[in-house]
Amino acid sequence: MQRHLYRSHIIYIMSKKITKALAAVVLLVILGYFGGTWYTGTQVDEQIVQRTQTINAQLRHNGLPVQISTEKKDSGLFTSSYILSLRIDGAGQSHTLNFDVEIEHGPLPLSRLQQGKLQPVQAFSRVALINDEKTANLFELSQGRPPLDLTLTTRLDGSTHYEGNLAPLSFNNSRDGQLHFDGLSFSGTLDASNRLAQFSGNMPLLQVSPPPNENGTSTLIFRDMALSSHFDGRQTEASVLQQQSTLAELSLANEQTRFEIRDYRSDTESTAQNDALTAAQNTTLNSVRVNGIDLGKLQYGVTARGLDRAGVAQFMTQAWQLMLDNGRTGSQAVPQEKLMPLLASLDLMFSGEPTLTIGPMIWTLPEGQATATVDLSLNNPVPLLSQFGNDAFALLLNSLRSARVELQADDAMPPGAAKRLGQLRGSDQQSQATPAGQSDAQKLQNVIDILVKNKLLSRNQGHVGLSFHVEGEPSLAAASDIDMNGESFDTAGLVTTLRERATAAERQIRELTPAKQAPAPADAPAQD
């Protein structure tokens, strides 16, 4: 696919990130507002004031650019109604969203009785975005339906169950392009007193086509997306957050190229044990295709262990605030005085000398499979900045205590990958025999054989691979024992050996392609 097409879509998607994050904040504010104990009758007013003050204090503490206010419309024995206003500051502008809030007091709200629900509750609430001059365009896109509506049931134990919908939206015009959004339904439970929360959501279809440009038209499609999360913080010293997202199809296409991912799944889990945090993410792309060419299945994961939990929270909060501040000013440079708190949080986050695992990264084709894993043990890099801040390589060596790299592929995997990459270049002859009698896949296999012969790669029982392990104390800058493919070296010996073997391999690879003879001059006499 043309590079500019990817770039245009990436910019388009990334430009929505702050908006999406703020939308999540809006939902969390509303849930926080209703996620606790309600009192009936005249005590509702007292609860409204108390929750408004508490949530605003939490928003300020976390550096979030959102503040709430409430205005009473009516308050009675059985029902109360308010206007809840959220002011959102971002990108140098301020936006206010107003919500209608209708609260039916417990223990037996009338709307629940009408549905045959006789279980006593503290309150039943409805929240809906108000149609005013600020949101008129959204209501027009949703054909008059509230773009966001929520129902919340506050149970006798203080937990809140909620169900909500983002309304379908659509437009089609020359200025904005095309949008078709089938809506998003979600539900969950929030139990603030016991530190429990659950969420699940489903979106059938989102199709976006930005306005045509010099490269023509393009379309981005998300189909059948599901989101879920579960937080259990009942044990404050061992909380768990699990999240999952699945997607049946993601496609990005223009008039020349089509990129498709089928059956996407990503699982994330964060566990806190005392002050140490472990975070892991594993992602599977069950099918990747470009222009109808099957590139197989991709799997990859990242795991960080031993991060300081308070440092992670501080770093995320400060990075969020820094992003918002830059968004307001439109500046790309970060002032030095704003970097210092960020570095202090980074210093705390890495204070426990954590470890990082990248992988296993697995690429599967019908011909075979290739895997890669990188394990790193880290020193805290912040104290090293004063000494090595101007030398990136020295900073890297001193920030690592150990590194282990494991690469392995079935013998038939590299030729299979070469064949598909040749097809992607759009040239049929890439997978056919060349005048020298070899295809690209055969030439790659010959190169691998040469690397194995020179001990730059290893081969064992139908697999080719690379194993590299180095440890240092206190860092890799002081490493003296390095293992590569089962052989041990000191640092100087490894450098010398790699240079010698690489030179020999390069010479042998060049011999695979005979030098072309220069054409005879046009005026040279013909030979009998």
N, C-alpha and C positions, 0 to 999 in steps of 0.2 A: 504494500500500500504506500501511496506517496506520503512522504514525510510531513508535508504541510497539512495533509488531511488529519493525521494523528494530532499534530500540534494544535490545529484549530479546535478539535473536539476536546483535547485535554484542557486548553484554556477555558473553553466553554464550561466544562464540568467543574474545574477548580474554582472558577469565579462564583459558583454557587455554594462553596463549602461553608462560608460564614453564615449565609442565609439558612442552610440546613441545620447548622449547629444551633443557631438562635431559635429555630423552630422546635428543636429538641428541648431547649431551655424553657420555652413557653409551656410545653407539655409538662415538664417537671415542676414548674412553678404552680400550675393548676393542680397537679396531683398533690404537691406539698400543701397547698391551701386546704384541700379537702381530706387529706390523709391523716386523720386523727379523730379525737373525740369531739363530737358535737353535743350541745345541750339544746333542749327544746325551748320553744317560747321566747321569753324575754331575754334569755341568756345568749341568744345567737349574736346580738350586737356586740357583746363583750368578746365573744370568740372571734368575730370579724376583725376587730381592732387589734387583738393580741396576735393573730396570725399574720396580719399585714406587717406589723412591726418585726416579728420574728423572721419572716421570709426576706424582708428587705435587708435586715442585718446579715443574713446568710449570703445574700447576693453580693453585698458590698465586701464581705470577708473573702469571697472567692473571686473577686475582681470581675464579676459578670456585669455587662452593661444593660441590666434590666432592673426596673423598679416597678412596684405595683401600688395601686391605690384603689379604694372602694368608695362607692356612693350608694346610700340606702335609697331604694325606691319605695318599698313597702315592707312592713313587718307586722305579722299577726300571730295569733295563737297557733295556727296550723301550718302557715307558710310564711316565707320571707323572700324578698327579691332585692337584688343588688346589681350594680354595674361594676364589674371588675376591669380595671384598666392596667395594661402593661405598656410601659414606655421602654422602647429598645433604642439604644444609641449605637451607631455603627457607621463607618465610612464617612464620618463628618456630618451625619444627619441623625435626626431623631424621629422615630416612628411610634405611634401609639395605636394599640389594638384594644378595642372595647368588647367585653363579653357580657351577655345577659346571664345572670345567675338566678335560678329559681330553686329554693330549698324547701322541701316538704319535711316538716318535723316528724320525728318518731313518736311513739314506737310503731305505729301502723300508718305509714303514709298512704294517702288515698289512691295514688296511681298504682301502688303495689297491690292494694286490696282489689282494684279493678282487674288486675292480672291474676287474681287468685293466689297471691303470695302472702301468706299469713305469718311468716316468720318476723318477729319484731326486729327493728333496726333503729339506729339513732337518727338517721336522716337519709333522704333520697334527693339528689341534686341533679339539675340539668344545667349545662353550660353550652352556650352557642355564641359564635362570633356575630357581632352586630353589623348590620348593613348600613354604613354611613359613607361620607364622602371619601374616607381613607380606604375603604374596602369595597367600594362600588364596583371596581374593575374585577375583583375576585368573584363577587356575586354574579357579575355578568358572565364570566367564564364558566361558573358552576350552574348557570341557568336558574338563578334564584335560590338555590339550595345553600344553607350555611356551609361555607368551606370547611369549617371545623365544628363539630358538635360532640359533646360528651355527656354520658350519664354516669353518676357515681353513687354507690350505695355504701354508706358508712355503717358498719355492723356494730353490734353491741360490744364486741371485744376491742373496738377501736380501729380495726383494719378497714380498708376501703377497696371495694371492687369497682373497676371502671370499664366501660366499653365506649368506643369512639369511632368516628369516621372522618376521613378527609374526603371531601366530595370530588366526584369526577370533574375534570377540567379539560377544556379544549379550545384551541384557536387556530386560525389559518389565515395569515395575511402576509403581505410582501415585506413588512417592516420586521416582524418578529419570527417569521417562518411558521412552522406547524408544531402543535403539541396535542397529543392525545394521551390523557391520563385517566385510567379506569377507576381511580380512587384507591384509598387505603383504609382497611378496617383493622382495628386493633383492640386489645383487651388486656387486662392484667389485674394484679392485686398489689396493694401497698400497705405494709404494716410497719409504721415508723417506730412504734414502741418496741417491737421485737426485731427490728432491722431485717425485715424480709421484703423482697419485691420480686414480682414476676411480670413479664411483658411478652406479648406475641402479636405479630402483625402480618398482614398479607396484602400484596399489591398485584393484581392480575396483569396489568400492562402499562408501560410508559414508553411512548414513542415520540422522539424529538427530531425535528428536521430544521436546523438553523437556516436563515435566509441564504439563497444561492450566492456564491461568490465566483471568482475567476476560475475556480476548479470545478464548478458545477454544483449539483445538489448532493447531499449526504443525509443519512438517516441513522439514528442511534436508537436501539430497542432494548428494553429490559422486559422480560416476560416471566410471569409467575414467580415473584420474589416473596420470600418468607423470612421474617426476622423473629428472633426470640432471645430472651435473656432471663437469667435467674440470679438473684443476689441473696446470700445467706450470711448475715453478720451477727447471728445470735451469740456466737463465740467471738468476742471482740478481738481476741488474739489469734483467731484462725478463720477469717472471713473468706468467702468464696464467691467469685463472680464468673458466671458462665454465659457465653453468648454464641449464637449460631445464626448464620445467614445462608440461604440457598437461593439459587436462581436457575430456572429452567433454560433460559436462553439469554445471551447478550450478543448483539450483532451490531457492527459498525460498517456501513457500506456507502460507497459512492458509485459513480457511473462506471468506474474501471475495476474496483476491487471490493471484496466482501470478506470481513473478518468475523468469525463466529466462535463463541464459546457455549458449550452445552453442559448442563448438569454441573453447575458451579456450587461449591460448598465451602464455607469457612467456619471453623470452630475456634473460639478463643476462651481461655480459662486463666483467671488470675486468682492465686491463693496467697493469703497472708498468714505467716506463722510468726507470732510475736512482731518484731520489727522488720522481718525479711519478707520480700515479695517475690513470687515466682509468676511469670507471665508467659503463656505459650499460645501460639496461633498455628493452626494447620489448615491448609487450603488444598482443595482438589478441583482441577478443571478436567472433567471426565472426557471431553472431546474438544479439540481445537482445530479449526479448519480455516484456511485462507484460500479464497477462490476455488473452493471445492476440494482442495488438497488436504487430506487428513494428516495432521501433524501429531496425532496420538493424544496421549493422556499425560497431564502434568500434575505433580504433587510437590508441595514444599511446606516447610515449617520453620518457625523461629521460636526459640525458647531462651528466656533470660532468667537466671536464678540469682538470689542473693542481693537483689536491689533493696535499698532502704525505702520502706513504705512511705514515711513522711517526706523523704526527698522526692519520690516520684510524684506525690500529690502536689508538693510545692512547685516542682518543675512544670507540671502540666498547667497549673493555674497561672503561673507567670508567663509561660509560652503563649497561652490563650490571650492574656492581657496584652502582651507584646504584639501579637498578631492583630488584635483589634485596634491598638493605638496606631500601628502602621497603616491599617486600613483607613482610619480617619484622616490621617495626614497625607496618604498616598506616597509615603516615603519608602525607599528601598533600604536605605542605610539605617542601622540601629545605633542610637546614641550610646556612648560608653557607659554612662551612668545607669542605663536600663539593662545593660548586659551583666553588671555586677551581681544583682540579685539572682539572675538566671544561673550564673556560674556557681553561686553559693548553693543553690538547690542541686545543681549537677554534682557538686562536691559531696553533698550529703547523700545523694542517690547512689554514688559509686563508692561510698566509704567502706562498705563491707567486702570489697574486692569480688565482684560478682563474676559469673561465667555466662557465656553466650554460645548457643548452639544454632547454627544455620543449617537446616536440613532435618531429616534427609530430603534432598531434592531429587525427585524421581521422574524420568521421562520414559514413557512406555510406548513402543511401536509394535506392530505385529512381528517384526524381526527380532525384537529383544528389548532390553531395558538398560538404562544407564542411571546410576545413583551418585550423589555427591553429598558429603557431610563435612562441615567445618566446626570444630570445637575450639573455643578461645577462653582462656582465663585472663581476667583484666585486673590491672592496677588502676587506682584512681588517677585519671589523666589531669585533673584540675591543678594539683600542686606542681605538676611537671611543666605547665605552660610557661612559667617564668624562665625556666632553663632551656626548654626545647621548642618554645612556641614558634620560632622562626625556621625550624627544620622539621617538616612534616614526617619524614622517614624516621628520624631519631625519636620524635614524639611517639610514633607508632610502636617502635621497638621497646621503648621504655614503658609503654602503657600495657604491654602484653607480658604475662608470666609464662604462658604456654600456648602452643598452637598445634592442632592436629587436623590434617586434611586427608580425607579418604575419597578416592574416585574409583569407580568400577563400572564397566560396561560389558555386556555380552558381546562376543566377537562379531556377531552379525548386526549389532546396533549401529556402529558408526557408518558402515556402508548404506544402511537403510536411511539414516538421517541425511547423508550426502545426496542420496537420490532425491529426496523430497525438497531439499534446499535448492537443488538444481532445477526442479520443476517450478519452484517459486520464482526463479529468475526468468521464467517464461521462455526458456530455450529447450526445446525437445532434445536437442543433441547432447545436452548436459548429462542425460541418463543413458545415452547411446555410446557405442564405441567410437573413440576418437581415431584420427588417421594413424596414430601410433598403436591402435588396437586395444586401448584401455578406456573404460568409462571413468567418470569422476569417482564413483564408489570404489572401483578397483584401485585407482591411484591413491585414494585415502587409505585403503587397506595396506598398500605397499608402504606408505609413510608410517603407519602404525607399526608394521613389522620392523622397520628400520629403528624406530624409537625403542622398541622392545629389545632389539639386538644390541643397542648401545646402552641398555639398562636405564633409560630415561622413563620407561614404562615397564610394568611387569605383566606377565601372562601366566595364568594358572587355571587349569580345568575349564577352558572355554571362556575365560574372562580376561579382559585387559584392564589394567588400572594403575593407580598411583597412590602410594602411602607415604605421608610425610609427617614427622612428629618432632617437635623441638620444645624443650623446657629450659627456663633460665631462672636464676635466683640472684637478685630480686626481679629481674626482667629478662626478656630475650636479648637485650643488649649485652648481657653477660653469659649467654648460652655457650656451652662448650661441647655438648653431646647432641648430635642431630641424627635422626634415623630416617632413611629414605629407602623405601622398597626392601626393607630388611637389612640394609647396610648401614653401619655407623660411621659418622664423620665428625671431625671438629669443624669449626666454622671455616677456617682457611682451606682445609681439605675438601669440604663440600664445594666451595667456590671454584677451586682448581679442577675438581672432577667434573662439575657441571660444564665448565668452559670446554674441557677436552672432549667430553661426550657430545656436547651440542655441536662443536666444530666438525666432528666426524660424521654425525648424523646429517648435518647440512650438506656436506660434500656428497654423501651417498644419495640424498634426496635429489640433488641437482643432476646426478647421473641418470635418474629415472627419465628425464626429458632431454633427449639429445639436442645439442645446439643446432639451430637452423643454419643452413648454408646460405651465404649471401648470394643474391641473384647475380648472374653474369651481366656485364655491361651490355647495353643495347647494341653497340657497334663491334662487339667481339666477334671474330670469325667463327663460323659454324664448324663444328667438329664432325669428321666423317664417322 
